[in-house]
Amino acid sequence: MVLANKPVLEQTCDEEERKAIVDILDRLGDKWTIMIVGELFHGPIRYGELQRRVGVISQRMLTLTLKGLLDDGLVSRTLYPSIPPRVDYELTDLGFSLRESLRPLWEWASKNMHSVAASREARSKSNSKISATIADGIRDGTAAKLPTAVE
């Protein structure tokens, strides 16, 4: 992919830099990361509230995602010595610097969600028809035989 006549991954990156960039993009491209970071843009949030706001995320996945964000320095964790213990998560300056990068992605998804849903539905119907045709062919013996491996 080329943007403004520059490759997305510059050719000047050495293998180690490329691996580091891909590793970061892997973390940022995760749907849970985007959802969690998006919620943390509003300010510090307790674990339970974060889980409620994100929605259908399991406790394990939330914990793993937060651990990765903590490791990467995008999120900080503050433990308050109270009973029960209170733990708040918030974006670091580095995490907050993602705001302007993630906003266009969120806006694009919001603007195009109906088109994407329609495309998925059409593809699903098409795949269902193909599957039904294959199943019918297998049942009535008209399905083409698959090629066998070359010996």
C-alpha positions in Angstrom: 0.0 0.0 0.0 1.3 3.4 -0.9 0.3 6.7 0.7 1.4 10.0 -0.8 4.0 8.1 -2.9 5.6 6.6 0.2 5.3 2.9 1.2 3.5 2.3 4.5 6.6 0.4 5.7 9.5 2.5 4.6 12.2 0.5 2.8 14.8 2.1 5.1 13.5 0.1 8.0 15.9 -2.7 8.9 14.4 -6.1 9.9 14.5 -5.4 13.6 12.7 -2.1 13.2 10.1 -3.7 10.9 9.5 -6.4 13.5 9.0 -3.8 16.2 6.5 -1.8 14.0 4.6 -4.9 13.1 4.5 -5.9 16.8 3.0 -2.5 17.8 0.5 -2.6 15.0 -0.5 -6.1 16.0 -1.3 -4.7 19.5 -3.1 -1.6 18.2 -5.1 -3.5 15.6 -6.7 -5.7 18.1 -10.4 -4.9 18.5 -10.3 -5.0 22.3 -7.3 -2.6 22.4 -9.2 -0.1 20.3 -12.3 -0.4 22.5 -10.4 -0.1 25.7 -8.3 2.8 24.6 -11.4 4.5 23.3 -13.0 4.2 26.7 -9.9 5.4 28.5 -9.9 8.6 26.5 -12.6 9.8 28.8 -10.3 9.5 31.9 -9.4 7.0 34.6 -11.8 4.1 34.9 -12.1 1.3 37.4 -11.7 -2.3 36.1 -15.4 -3.3 36.6 -16.6 -0.1 34.9 -14.2 -0.5 32.0 -15.6 -4.1 31.5 -19.2 -2.8 31.5 -18.4 0.0 29.1 -16.5 -2.3 26.6 -19.3 -4.8 26.6 -19.0 -8.4 25.7 -15.4 -8.8 26.7 -14.5 -11.7 29.0 -12.6 -10.9 32.2 -9.6 -12.9 30.9 -9.5 -11.0 27.7 -9.8 -7.6 29.4 -7.0 -8.6 31.8 -4.7 -9.8 29.0 -5.3 -6.7 26.9 -4.7 -4.4 29.9 -1.5 -6.2 30.7 -0.3 -5.8 27.1 -1.2 -2.1 27.2 0.6 -1.7 30.5 3.7 -3.5 29.2 3.7 -1.2 26.1 3.4 1.9 28.3 0.1 3.0 26.9 -1.9 2.5 30.1 -1.1 3.0 33.8 -2.6 1.2 36.7 -3.2 2.8 40.1 -4.0 0.6 43.1 -5.7 2.3 46.0 -5.3 0.6 49.4 -9.0 0.3 50.3 -11.4 -2.5 51.1 -12.3 -3.8 48.6 -9.2 -2.8 46.7 -9.8 -0.2 44.0 -7.8 -0.3 40.8 -8.0 2.5 38.2 -6.7 2.4 34.7 -5.8 5.4 32.6 -4.0 6.3 29.5 -0.4 7.5 29.8 0.8 10.4 27.6 1.9 7.9 25.1 -1.5 6.2 25.1 -3.2 9.6 24.7 -1.1 10.3 21.7 -3.1 7.6 19.9 -6.2 9.8 20.0 -5.7 11.6 16.7 -4.7 8.3 15.0 -7.7 6.3 16.2 -10.4 9.0 15.7 -10.4 8.7 11.9 -10.6 4.9 12.2 -13.6 5.1 14.6 -15.3 7.7 12.3 -14.7 5.6 9.2 -16.2 2.5 11.0 -19.2 4.6 12.2 -19.8 6.1 8.7 -19.4 2.8 6.9 -20.9 0.3 9.3 -24.2 -0.1 7.3 -22.3 -0.7 4.0 -20.0 -3.3 5.7 -23.0 -5.0 7.2 -24.8 -5.2 3.9 -21.7 -6.6 2.2 -21.3 -9.2 4.9 -24.9 -10.2 4.5 -24.7 -10.4 0.7 -21.5 -12.5 1.0 -23.1 -14.8 3.6 -26.1 -15.4 1.4 -23.8 -16.1 -1.6 -21.7 -18.6 0.5 -25.0 -20.2 1.7 -26.1 -20.7 -1.9 -22.8 -22.2 -2.9 -22.8 -24.5 0.1 -26.3 -25.6 -0.7 -25.4 -26.2 -4.4 -22.4 -28.3 -3.4 -24.5 -30.3 -0.8 -27.2 -30.9 -3.4 -24.6 -32.1 -5.9 -23.1 -34.5 -3.4 -26.6 -35.9 -2.5 -27.7 -36.5 -6.0 -24.3 -37.5 -7.3 -23.8 -34.6 -9.8 -21.0 -33.0 -7.9 -17.8 -32.8 -9.9 -15.1 -35.1 -8.5 -12.2 -33.4 -6.8 -8.8 -34.0 -8.4 -6.7 -36.6 -6.6 -3.2 -36.0 -5.5 -0.5 -36.7 -8.1 1.4 -39.8 -7.2 
